[in-house]
């Protein structure tokens, strides 16, 4: 029975630490975007976002004008 006097305060302290860690992760934005990282792994990063024109095609484009 005497062990309860030790375990109950330790349980409350442990719960407070876990609650503080959870609140810290929520405020840090850990749960803001739950689907983005899952989709980002499927995207191919090899393609440039802005297509680049090589000088040969630019000269041909100017000749067409």
PDB file of N, H, CA, C and O in Angstrom:
ATOM      1  N   UNK A   1       0.822  -1.196   0.000  1.00  0.00           N
ATOM      2  CA  UNK A   1       0.000   0.000   0.000  1.00  0.00           C
ATOM      3  C   UNK A   1       0.866   1.261   0.000  1.00  0.00           C
ATOM      4  O   UNK A   1       0.466   2.295  -0.534  1.00  0.00           O
ATOM      5  N   UNK A   2       2.027   1.168   0.589  1.00  0.00           N
ATOM      6  H   UNK A   2       2.351   0.328   1.022  1.00  0.00           H
ATOM      7  CA  UNK A   2       2.903   2.338   0.638  1.00  0.00           C
ATOM      8  C   UNK A   2       3.467   2.685  -0.728  1.00  0.00           C
ATOM      9  O   UNK A   2       3.859   3.828  -0.963  1.00  0.00           O
ATOM     10  N   UNK A   3       3.514   1.712  -1.633  1.00  0.00           N
ATOM     11  H   UNK A   3       3.196   0.784  -1.442  1.00  0.00           H
ATOM     12  CA  UNK A   3       4.049   1.974  -2.966  1.00  0.00           C
ATOM     13  C   UNK A   3       3.148   2.929  -3.755  1.00  0.00           C
ATOM     14  O   UNK A   3       3.623   3.633  -4.646  1.00  0.00           O
ATOM     15  N   UNK A   4       1.851   2.956  -3.431  1.00  0.00           N
ATOM     16  H   UNK A   4       1.465   2.384  -2.707  1.00  0.00           H
ATOM     17  CA  UNK A   4       0.940   3.876  -4.113  1.00  0.00           C
ATOM     18  C   UNK A   4       1.307   5.331  -3.843  1.00  0.00           C
ATOM     19  O   UNK A   4       1.087   6.187  -4.699  1.00  0.00           O
ATOM     20  N   UNK A   5       1.858   5.624  -2.680  1.00  0.00           N
ATOM     21  H   UNK A   5       2.037   4.928  -1.984  1.00  0.00           H
ATOM     22  CA  UNK A   5       2.268   6.993  -2.380  1.00  0.00           C
ATOM     23  C   UNK A   5       3.432   7.422  -3.277  1.00  0.00           C
ATOM     24  O   UNK A   5       3.656   8.617  -3.473  1.00  0.00           O
ATOM     25  N   UNK A   6       4.153   6.477  -3.808  1.00  0.00           N
ATOM     26  H   UNK A   6       3.971   5.507  -3.648  1.00  0.00           H
ATOM     27  CA  UNK A   6       5.234   6.790  -4.729  1.00  0.00           C
ATOM     28  C   UNK A   6       4.750   6.760  -6.182  1.00  0.00           C
ATOM     29  O   UNK A   6       5.100   7.633  -6.976  1.00  0.00           O
ATOM     30  N   UNK A   7       3.944   5.751  -6.523  1.00  0.00           N
ATOM     31  H   UNK A   7       3.659   5.042  -5.878  1.00  0.00           H
ATOM     32  CA  UNK A   7       3.549   5.578  -7.924  1.00  0.00           C
ATOM     33  C   UNK A   7       2.541   6.617  -8.403  1.00  0.00           C
ATOM     34  O   UNK A   7       2.597   7.024  -9.564  1.00  0.00           O
ATOM     35  N   UNK A   8       1.645   7.047  -7.569  1.00  0.00           N
ATOM     36  H   UNK A   8       1.599   6.716  -6.627  1.00  0.00           H
ATOM     37  CA  UNK A   8       0.661   8.039  -8.011  1.00  0.00           C
ATOM     38  C   UNK A   8       1.325   9.367  -8.364  1.00  0.00           C
ATOM     39  O   UNK A   8       1.035   9.894  -9.437  1.00  0.00           O
ATOM     40  N   UNK A   9       2.185   9.935  -7.545  1.00  0.00           N
ATOM     41  H   UNK A   9       2.420   9.506  -6.673  1.00  0.00           H
ATOM     42  CA  UNK A   9       2.872  11.171  -7.978  1.00  0.00           C
ATOM     43  C   UNK A   9       3.771  10.960  -9.187  1.00  0.00           C
ATOM     44  O   UNK A   9       3.856  11.835 -10.049  1.00  0.00           O
ATOM     45  N   UNK A  10       4.441   9.816  -9.266  1.00  0.00           N
ATOM     46  H   UNK A  10       4.372   9.106  -8.566  1.00  0.00           H
ATOM     47  CA  UNK A  10       5.263   9.552 -10.453  1.00  0.00           C
ATOM     48  C   UNK A  10       4.399   9.453 -11.713  1.00  0.00           C
ATOM     49  O   UNK A  10       4.803   9.911 -12.782  1.00  0.00           O
ATOM     50  N   UNK A  11       3.219   8.858 -11.587  1.00  0.00           N
ATOM     51  H   UNK A  11       2.891   8.486 -10.718  1.00  0.00           H
ATOM     52  CA  UNK A  11       2.299   8.770 -12.723  1.00  0.00           C
ATOM     53  C   UNK A  11       1.811  10.133 -13.159  1.00  0.00           C
ATOM     54  O   UNK A  11       1.697  10.408 -14.354  1.00  0.00           O
ATOM     55  N   UNK A  12       1.523  10.987 -12.192  1.00  0.00           N
ATOM     56  H   UNK A  12       1.616  10.764 -11.221  1.00  0.00           H
ATOM     57  CA  UNK A  12       1.060  12.338 -12.518  1.00  0.00           C
ATOM     58  C   UNK A  12       2.185  13.139 -13.174  1.00  0.00           C
ATOM     59  O   UNK A  12       1.945  13.870 -14.135  1.00  0.00           O
ATOM     60  N   UNK A  13       3.395  13.009 -12.667  1.00  0.00           N
ATOM     61  H   UNK A  13       3.591  12.415 -11.887  1.00  0.00           H
ATOM     62  CA  UNK A  13       4.535  13.710 -13.285  1.00  0.00           C
ATOM     63  C   UNK A  13       4.782  13.193 -14.702  1.00  0.00           C
ATOM     64  O   UNK A  13       5.032  13.979 -15.615  1.00  0.00           O
ATOM     65  N   UNK A  14       4.712  11.874 -14.888  1.00  0.00           N
ATOM     66  H   UNK A  14       4.508  11.235 -14.147  1.00  0.00           H
ATOM     67  CA  UNK A  14       4.911  11.284 -16.214  1.00  0.00           C
ATOM     68  C   UNK A  14       3.840  11.764 -17.182  1.00  0.00           C
ATOM     69  O   UNK A  14       4.146  12.072 -18.334  1.00  0.00           O
ATOM     70  N   UNK A  15       2.595  11.833 -16.735  1.00  0.00           N
ATOM     71  H   UNK A  15       2.347  11.583 -15.800  1.00  0.00           H
ATOM     72  CA  UNK A  15       1.507  12.312 -17.591  1.00  0.00           C
ATOM     73  C   UNK A  15       1.704  13.783 -17.939  1.00  0.00           C
ATOM     74  O   UNK A  15       1.420  14.188 -19.067  1.00  0.00           O
ATOM     75  N   UNK A  16       2.182  14.587 -16.999  1.00  0.00           N
ATOM     76  H   UNK A  16       2.413  14.258 -16.083  1.00  0.00           H
ATOM     77  CA  UNK A  16       2.420  16.001 -17.270  1.00  0.00           C
ATOM     78  C   UNK A  16       3.530  16.180 -18.300  1.00  0.00           C
ATOM     79  O   UNK A  16       3.442  17.059 -19.158  1.00  0.00           O
ATOM     80  N   UNK A  17       4.565  15.360 -18.223  1.00  0.00           N
ATOM     81  H   UNK A  17       4.636  14.646 -17.526  1.00  0.00           H
ATOM     82  CA  UNK A  17       5.656  15.449 -19.203  1.00  0.00           C
ATOM     83  C   UNK A  17       5.153  15.079 -20.596  1.00  0.00           C
ATOM     84  O   UNK A  17       5.494  15.738 -21.578  1.00  0.00           O
ATOM     85  N   UNK A  18       4.346  14.028 -20.681  1.00  0.00           N
ATOM     86  H   UNK A  18       4.070  13.492 -19.883  1.00  0.00           H
ATOM     87  CA  UNK A  18       3.809  13.613 -21.983  1.00  0.00           C
ATOM     88  C   UNK A  18       2.868  14.675 -22.538  1.00  0.00           C
ATOM     89  O   UNK A  18       2.902  14.958 -23.736  1.00  0.00           O
ATOM     90  N   UNK A  19       2.035  15.263 -21.698  1.00  0.00           N
ATOM     91  H   UNK A  19       2.007  15.033 -20.726  1.00  0.00           H
ATOM     92  CA  UNK A  19       1.129  16.327 -22.146  1.00  0.00           C
ATOM     93  C   UNK A  19       1.916  17.543 -22.630  1.00  0.00           C
ATOM     94  O   UNK A  19       1.558  18.147 -23.641  1.00  0.00           O
ATOM     95  N   UNK A  20       2.975  17.905 -21.924  1.00  0.00           N
ATOM     96  H   UNK A  20       3.265  17.414 -21.103  1.00  0.00           H
ATOM     97  CA  UNK A  20       3.800  19.045 -22.344  1.00  0.00           C
ATOM     98  C   UNK A  20       4.480  18.760 -23.685  1.00  0.00           C
ATOM     99  O   UNK A  20       4.576  19.648 -24.532  1.00  0.00           O
ATOM    100  N   UNK A  21       4.948  17.537 -23.877  1.00  0.00           N
ATOM    101  H   UNK A  21       4.870  16.816 -23.189  1.00  0.00           H
ATOM    102  CA  UNK A  21       5.582  17.181 -25.155  1.00  0.00           C
ATOM    103  C   UNK A  21       4.565  17.209 -26.288  1.00  0.00           C
ATOM    104  O   UNK A  21       4.883  17.651 -27.392  1.00  0.00           O
ATOM    105  N   UNK A  22       3.353  16.746 -26.031  1.00  0.00           N
ATOM    106  H   UNK A  22       3.094  16.387 -25.134  1.00  0.00           H
ATOM    107  CA  UNK A  22       2.311  16.772 -27.062  1.00  0.00           C
ATOM    108  C   UNK A  22       1.947  18.202 -27.429  1.00  0.00           C
ATOM    109  O   UNK A  22       1.822  18.529 -28.609  1.00  0.00           O
ATOM    110  N   UNK A  23       1.775  19.056 -26.426  1.00  0.00           N
ATOM    111  H   UNK A  23       1.876  18.791 -25.467  1.00  0.00           H
ATOM    112  CA  UNK A  23       1.437  20.452 -26.711  1.00  0.00           C
ATOM    113  C   UNK A  23       2.568  21.160 -27.452  1.00  0.00           C
ATOM    114  O   UNK A  23       2.316  22.014 -28.303  1.00  0.00           O
ATOM    115  N   UNK A  24       3.806  20.811 -27.133  1.00  0.00           N
ATOM    116  H   UNK A  24       4.011  20.118 -26.442  1.00  0.00           H
ATOM    117  CA  UNK A  24       4.943  21.411 -27.843  1.00  0.00           C
ATOM    118  C   UNK A  24       4.935  21.005 -29.316  1.00  0.00           C
ATOM    119  O   UNK A  24       5.206  21.836 -30.183  1.00  0.00           O
ATOM    120  N   UNK A  25       4.630  19.744 -29.611  1.00  0.00           N
ATOM    121  H   UNK A  25       4.410  19.069 -28.907  1.00  0.00           H
ATOM    122  CA  UNK A  25       4.599  19.303 -31.012  1.00  0.00           C
ATOM    123  C   UNK A  25       3.448  19.938 -31.775  1.00  0.00           C
ATOM    124  O   UNK A  25       3.586  20.246 -32.958  1.00  0.00           O
ATOM    125  N   UNK A  26       2.302  20.141 -31.107  1.00  0.00           N
ATOM    126  H   UNK A  26       2.189  19.891 -30.145  1.00  0.00           H
ATOM    127  CA  UNK A  26       1.170  20.791 -31.773  1.00  0.00           C
ATOM    128  C   UNK A  26       1.523  22.235 -32.097  1.00  0.00           C
ATOM    129  O   UNK A  26       1.244  22.701 -33.202  1.00  0.00           O
ATOM    130  N   UNK A  27       2.124  22.943 -31.167  1.00  0.00           N
ATOM    131  H   UNK A  27       2.351  22.564 -30.269  1.00  0.00           H
ATOM    132  CA  UNK A  27       2.490  24.347 -31.414  1.00  0.00           C
ATOM    133  C   UNK A  27       3.617  24.475 -32.424  1.00  0.00           C
ATOM    134  O   UNK A  27       3.717  25.497 -33.103  1.00  0.00           O
ATOM    135  N   UNK A  28       4.467  23.467 -32.540  1.00  0.00           N
ATOM    136  H   UNK A  28       4.386  22.636 -31.988  1.00  0.00           H
ATOM    137  CA  UNK A  28       5.568  23.501 -33.500  1.00  0.00           C
ATOM    138  C   UNK A  28       5.106  23.188 -34.918  1.00  0.00           C
ATOM    139  O   UNK A  28       5.877  23.343 -35.865  1.00  0.00           O
ATOM    140  N   UNK A  29       3.843  22.746 -35.080  1.00  0.00           N
ATOM    141  H   UNK A  29       3.217  22.620 -34.310  1.00  0.00           H
ATOM    142  CA  UNK A  29       3.316  22.491 -36.416  1.00  0.00           C
ATOM    143  C   UNK A  29       3.577  21.096 -36.937  1.00  0.00           C
ATOM    144  O   UNK A  29       3.573  20.879 -38.149  1.00  0.00           O
ATOM    145  N   UNK A  30       3.801  20.159 -36.057  1.00  0.00           N
ATOM    146  H   UNK A  30       3.805  20.335 -35.073  1.00  0.00           H
ATOM    147  CA  UNK A  30       4.079  18.792 -36.489  1.00  0.00           C
ATOM    148  C   UNK A  30       2.875  18.142 -37.165  1.00  0.00           C
ATOM    149  O   UNK A  30       3.043  17.236 -37.982  1.00  0.00           O
ATOM    150  N   UNK A  31       1.662  18.593 -36.835  1.00  0.00           N
ATOM    151  H   UNK A  31       1.526  19.328 -36.172  1.00  0.00           H
ATOM    152  CA  UNK A  31       0.458  17.947 -37.353  1.00  0.00           C
ATOM    153  C   UNK A  31      -0.275  18.831 -38.349  1.00  0.00           C
ATOM    154  O   UNK A  31      -1.432  18.550 -38.663  1.00  0.00           O
ATOM    155  N   UNK A  32       0.349  19.889 -38.858  1.00  0.00           N
ATOM    156  H   UNK A  32       1.289  20.117 -38.603  1.00  0.00           H
ATOM    157  CA  UNK A  32      -0.316  20.794 -39.786  1.00  0.00           C
ATOM    158  C   UNK A  32      -0.574  20.134 -41.131  1.00  0.00           C
ATOM    159  O   UNK A  32      -1.681  20.238 -41.661  1.00  0.00           O
ATOM    160  N   UNK A  33       0.396  19.474 -41.682  1.00  0.00           N
ATOM    161  H   UNK A  33       1.295  19.389 -41.252  1.00  0.00           H
ATOM    162  CA  UNK A  33       0.261  18.856 -43.009  1.00  0.00           C
ATOM    163  C   UNK A  33       0.497  17.359 -42.863  1.00  0.00           C
ATOM    164  O   UNK A  33       1.640  16.902 -42.849  1.00  0.00           O
ATOM    165  N   UNK A  34      -0.576  16.606 -42.755  1.00  0.00           N
ATOM    166  H   UNK A  34      -1.504  16.977 -42.766  1.00  0.00           H
ATOM    167  CA  UNK A  34      -0.453  15.167 -42.545  1.00  0.00           C
ATOM    168  C   UNK A  34      -0.317  14.396 -43.859  1.00  0.00           C
ATOM    169  O   UNK A  34       0.212  13.285 -43.859  1.00  0.00           O
ATOM    170  N   UNK A  35      -0.787  14.965 -44.990  1.00  0.00           N
ATOM    171  H   UNK A  35      -1.217  15.867 -44.990  1.00  0.00           H
ATOM    172  CA  UNK A  35      -0.766  14.249 -46.263  1.00  0.00           C
ATOM    173  C   UNK A  35       0.383  14.672 -47.170  1.00  0.00           C
ATOM    174  O   UNK A  35       0.769  13.908 -48.055  1.00  0.00           O
ATOM    175  N   UNK A  36       0.932  15.844 -46.980  1.00  0.00           N
ATOM    176  H   UNK A  36       0.618  16.464 -46.261  1.00  0.00           H
ATOM    177  CA  UNK A  36       1.977  16.366 -47.848  1.00  0.00           C
ATOM    178  C   UNK A  36       3.215  15.484 -47.926  1.00  0.00           C
ATOM    179  O   UNK A  36       3.652  15.159 -49.030  1.00  0.00           O
ATOM    180  N   UNK A  37       3.794  15.085 -46.804  1.00  0.00           N
ATOM    181  H   UNK A  37       3.439  15.349 -45.908  1.00  0.00           H
ATOM    182  CA  UNK A  37       4.979  14.229 -46.895  1.00  0.00           C
ATOM    183  C   UNK A  37       4.698  12.884 -47.562  1.00  0.00           C
ATOM    184  O   UNK A  37       5.569  12.328 -48.232  1.00  0.00           O
ATOM    185  N   UNK A  38       3.485  12.360 -47.380  1.00  0.00           N
ATOM    186  H   UNK A  38       2.778  12.812 -46.836  1.00  0.00           H
ATOM    187  CA  UNK A  38       3.156  11.084 -48.017  1.00  0.00           C
ATOM    188  C   UNK A  38       3.092  11.221 -49.530  1.00  0.00           C
ATOM    189  O   UNK A  38       3.474  10.296 -50.247  1.00  0.00           O
ATOM    190  N   UNK A  39       2.613  12.365 -50.030  1.00  0.00           N
ATOM    191  H   UNK A  39       2.303  13.116 -49.447  1.00  0.00           H
ATOM    192  CA  UNK A  39       2.537  12.584 -51.473  1.00  0.00           C
ATOM    193  C   UNK A  39       3.883  13.041 -52.029  1.00  0.00           C
ATOM    194  O   UNK A  39       4.216  12.753 -53.178  1.00  0.00           O
ATOM    195  N   UNK A  40       4.657  13.756 -51.207  1.00  0.00           N
ATOM    196  H   UNK A  40       4.387  13.990 -50.273  1.00  0.00           H
ATOM    197  CA  UNK A  40       5.935  14.308 -51.670  1.00  0.00           C
ATOM    198  C   UNK A  40       6.926  13.199 -52.021  1.00  0.00           C
ATOM    199  O   UNK A  40       7.785  13.388 -52.883  1.00  0.00           O
ATOM    200  N   UNK A  41       6.815  12.054 -51.367  1.00  0.00           N
ATOM    201  H   UNK A  41       6.117  11.900 -50.667  1.00  0.00           H
ATOM    202  CA  UNK A  41       7.745  10.967 -51.651  1.00  0.00           C
ATOM    203  C   UNK A  41       7.484  10.370 -53.033  1.00  0.00           C
ATOM    204  O   UNK A  41       8.374   9.752 -53.616  1.00  0.00           O
ATOM    205  N   UNK A  42       6.281  10.546 -53.556  1.00  0.00           N
ATOM    206  H   UNK A  42       5.557  11.048 -53.082  1.00  0.00           H
ATOM    207  CA  UNK A  42       5.938  10.000 -54.867  1.00  0.00           C
ATOM    208  C   UNK A  42       6.295  10.938 -56.012  1.00  0.00           C
ATOM    209  O   UNK A  42       6.331  10.519 -57.169  1.00  0.00           O
ATOM    210  N   UNK A  43       6.561  12.217 -55.696  1.00  0.00           N
ATOM    211  H   UNK A  43       6.531  12.558 -54.756  1.00  0.00           H
ATOM    212  CA  UNK A  43       6.866  13.196 -56.745  1.00  0.00           C
ATOM    213  C   UNK A  43       8.291  13.006 -57.238  1.00  0.00           C
ATOM    214  O   UNK A  43       9.191  12.656 -56.473  1.00  0.00           O
ATOM    215  N   UNK A  44       8.475  13.241 -58.503  1.00  0.00           N
ATOM    216  H   UNK A  44       7.744  13.526 -59.124  1.00  0.00           H
ATOM    217  CA  UNK A  44       9.789  13.125 -59.117  1.00  0.00           C
ATOM    218  C   UNK A  44      10.444  14.492 -59.095  1.00  0.00           C
ATOM    219  O   UNK A  44       9.956  15.422 -59.738  1.00  0.00           O
ATOM    220  N   UNK A  45      11.535  14.628 -58.369  1.00  0.00           N
ATOM    221  H   UNK A  45      11.930  13.873 -57.846  1.00  0.00           H
ATOM    222  CA  UNK A  45      12.209  15.916 -58.248  1.00  0.00           C
ATOM    223  C   UNK A  45      13.239  16.142 -59.338  1.00  0.00           C
ATOM    224  O   UNK A  45      13.898  17.182 -59.346  1.00  0.00           O
ATOM    225  N   UNK A  46      13.397  15.199 -60.260  1.00  0.00           N
ATOM    226  H   UNK A  46      12.862  14.355 -60.254  1.00  0.00           H
ATOM    227  CA  UNK A  46      14.380  15.358 -61.315  1.00  0.00           C
ATOM    228  C   UNK A  46      13.943  16.386 -62.349  1.00  0.00           C
ATOM    229  O   UNK A  46      14.792  17.035 -62.960  1.00  0.00           O
ATOM    230  N   UNK A  47      12.636  16.550 -62.561  1.00  0.00           N
ATOM    231  H   UNK A  47      11.947  16.023 -62.064  1.00  0.00           H
ATOM    232  CA  UNK A  47      12.150  17.514 -63.532  1.00  0.00           C
ATOM    233  C   UNK A  47      12.224  18.916 -62.945  1.00  0.00           C
ATOM    234  O   UNK A  47      11.776  19.135 -61.819  1.00  0.00           O
ATOM    235  N   UNK A  48      12.782  19.870 -63.688  1.00  0.00           N
ATOM    236  H   UNK A  48      13.146  19.692 -64.602  1.00  0.00           H
ATOM    237  CA  UNK A  48      12.823  21.243 -63.172  1.00  0.00           C
ATOM    238  C   UNK A  48      11.420  21.834 -63.163  1.00  0.00           C
ATOM    239  O   UNK A  48      10.595  21.504 -64.015  1.00  0.00           O
ATOM    240  N   UNK A  49      11.155  22.699 -62.209  1.00  0.00           N
ATOM    241  H   UNK A  49      11.826  22.967 -61.517  1.00  0.00           H
ATOM    242  CA  UNK A  49       9.834  23.336 -62.083  1.00  0.00           C
ATOM    243  C   UNK A  49       9.601  24.310 -63.238  1.00  0.00           C
ATOM    244  O   UNK A  49       8.497  24.378 -63.778  1.00  0.00           O
ATOM    245  N   UNK A  50      10.631  25.062 -63.617  1.00  0.00           N
ATOM    246  H   UNK A  50      11.528  25.007 -63.178  1.00  0.00           H
ATOM    247  CA  UNK A  50      10.520  26.003 -64.726  1.00  0.00           C
ATOM    248  C   UNK A  50      11.307  25.424 -65.895  1.00  0.00           C
ATOM    249  O   UNK A  50      12.512  25.203 -65.783  1.00  0.00           O
ATOM    250  N   UNK A  51      10.637  25.180 -67.003  1.00  0.00           N
ATOM    251  H   UNK A  51       9.657  25.360 -67.093  1.00  0.00           H
ATOM    252  CA  UNK A  51      11.381  24.602 -68.128  1.00  0.00           C
ATOM    253  C   UNK A  51      12.427  25.586 -68.638  1.00  0.00           C
ATOM    254  O   UNK A  51      12.161  26.777 -68.803  1.00  0.00           O
ATOM    255  N   UNK A  52      13.596  25.068 -68.877  1.00  0.00           N
ATOM    256  H   UNK A  52      13.812  24.101 -68.744  1.00  0.00           H
ATOM    257  CA  UNK A  52      14.693  25.895 -69.381  1.00  0.00           C
ATOM    258  C   UNK A  52      14.788  25.731 -70.886  1.00  0.00           C
ATOM    259  O   UNK A  52      14.580  24.648 -71.433  1.00  0.00           O
ATOM    260  N   UNK A  53      15.105  26.827 -71.531  1.00  0.00           N
ATOM    261  H   UNK A  53      15.274  27.707 -71.087  1.00  0.00           H
ATOM    262  CA  UNK A  53      15.284  26.774 -72.978  1.00  0.00           C
ATOM    263  C   UNK A  53      16.770  26.723 -73.271  1.00  0.00           C
ATOM    264  O   UNK A  53      17.549  27.511 -72.735  1.00  0.00           O
ATOM    265  N   UNK A  54      17.140  25.826 -74.091  1.00  0.00           N
ATOM    266  H   UNK A  54      16.507  25.185 -74.526  1.00  0.00           H
ATOM    267  CA  UNK A  54      18.541  25.775 -74.478  1.00  0.00           C
ATOM    268  C   UNK A  54      18.760  26.784 -75.606  1.00  0.00           C
ATOM    269  O   UNK A  54      17.814  27.129 -76.314  1.00  0.00           O
ATOM    270  N   UNK A  55      19.995  27.260 -75.782  1.00  0.00           N
ATOM    271  H   UNK A  55      20.763  26.980 -75.207  1.00  0.00           H
ATOM    272  CA  UNK A  55      20.269  28.306 -76.786  1.00  0.00           C
ATOM    273  C   UNK A  55      19.887  27.884 -78.200  1.00  0.00           C
ATOM    274  O   UNK A  55      19.480  28.738 -78.988  1.00  0.00           O
ATOM    275  N   UNK A  56      19.999  26.616 -78.554  1.00  0.00           N
ATOM    276  H   UNK A  56      20.329  25.923 -77.914  1.00  0.00           H
ATOM    277  CA  UNK A  56      19.665  26.176 -79.913  1.00  0.00           C
ATOM    278  C   UNK A  56      18.189  26.379 -80.196  1.00  0.00           C
ATOM    279  O   UNK A  56      17.830  26.841 -81.279  1.00  0.00           O
ATOM    280  N   UNK A  57      17.334  26.048 -79.257  1.00  0.00           N
ATOM    281  H   UNK A  57      17.626  25.673 -78.377  1.00  0.00           H
ATOM    282  CA  UNK A  57      15.905  26.213 -79.498  1.00  0.00           C
ATOM    283  C   UNK A  57      15.526  27.690 -79.454  1.00  0.00           C
ATOM    284  O   UNK A  57      14.574  28.090 -80.123  1.00  0.00           O
ATOM    285  N   UNK A  58      16.252  28.523 -78.676  1.00  0.00           N
ATOM    286  H   UNK A  58      17.026  28.198 -78.132  1.00  0.00           H
ATOM    287  CA  UNK A  58      15.973  29.953 -78.642  1.00  0.00           C
ATOM    288  C   UNK A  58      16.297  30.576 -79.993  1.00  0.00           C
ATOM    289  O   UNK A  58      15.533  31.401 -80.496  1.00  0.00           O
ATOM    290  N   UNK A  59      17.430  30.185 -80.586  1.00  0.00           N
ATOM    291  H   UNK A  59      18.050  29.516 -80.177  1.00  0.00           H
ATOM    292  CA  UNK A  59      17.792  30.731 -81.898  1.00  0.00           C
ATOM    293  C   UNK A  59      16.773  30.304 -82.947  1.00  0.00           C
ATOM    294  O   UNK A  59      16.405  31.088 -83.821  1.00  0.00           O
ATOM    295  N   UNK A  60      16.323  29.065 -82.855  1.00  0.00           N
ATOM    296  H   UNK A  60      16.622  28.428 -82.144  1.00  0.00           H
ATOM    297  CA  UNK A  60      15.338  28.593 -83.824  1.00  0.00           C
ATOM    298  C   UNK A  60      14.019  29.336 -83.630  1.00  0.00           C
ATOM    299  O   UNK A  60      13.322  29.624 -84.604  1.00  0.00           O
ATOM    300  N   UNK A  61      13.670  29.649 -82.381  1.00  0.00           N
ATOM    301  H   UNK A  61      14.235  29.415 -81.590  1.00  0.00           H
ATOM    302  CA  UNK A  61      12.446  30.380 -82.098  1.00  0.00           C
ATOM    303  C   UNK A  61      12.529  31.790 -82.681  1.00  0.00           C
ATOM    304  O   UNK A  61      11.541  32.302 -83.208  1.00  0.00           O
ATOM    305  N   UNK A  62      13.713  32.427 -82.589  1.00  0.00           N
ATOM    306  H   UNK A  62      14.516  32.012 -82.161  1.00  0.00           H
ATOM    307  CA  UNK A  62      13.877  33.766 -83.134  1.00  0.00           C
ATOM    308  C   UNK A  62      13.865  33.746 -84.656  1.00  0.00           C
ATOM    309  O   UNK A  62      13.413  34.700 -85.288  1.00  0.00           O
ATOM    310  N   UNK A  63      14.360  32.664 -85.245  1.00  0.00           N
ATOM    311  H   UNK A  63      14.728  31.889 -84.732  1.00  0.00           H
ATOM    312  CA  UNK A  63      14.348  32.562 -86.708  1.00  0.00           C
ATOM    313  C   UNK A  63      12.934  32.391 -87.232  1.00  0.00           C
ATOM    314  O   UNK A  63      12.615  32.853 -88.328  1.00  0.00           O
ATOM    315  N   UNK A  64      12.088  31.733 -86.460  1.00  0.00           N
ATOM    316  H   UNK A  64      12.347  31.358 -85.570  1.00  0.00           H
ATOM    317  CA  UNK A  64      10.707  31.510 -86.888  1.00  0.00           C
ATOM    318  C   UNK A  64       9.908  32.807 -86.936  1.00  0.00           C
ATOM    319  O   UNK A  64       8.911  32.894 -87.652  1.00  0.00           O
ATOM    320  N   UNK A  65      10.340  33.818 -86.176  1.00  0.00           N
ATOM    321  H   UNK A  65      11.150  33.747 -85.594  1.00  0.00           H
ATOM    322  CA  UNK A  65       9.600  35.087 -86.153  1.00  0.00           C
ATOM    323  C   UNK A  65       9.802  35.798 -87.413  1.00  0.00           C
ATOM    324  O   UNK A  65       9.265  36.890 -87.599  1.00  0.00           O
TER     325      UNK A  65
END
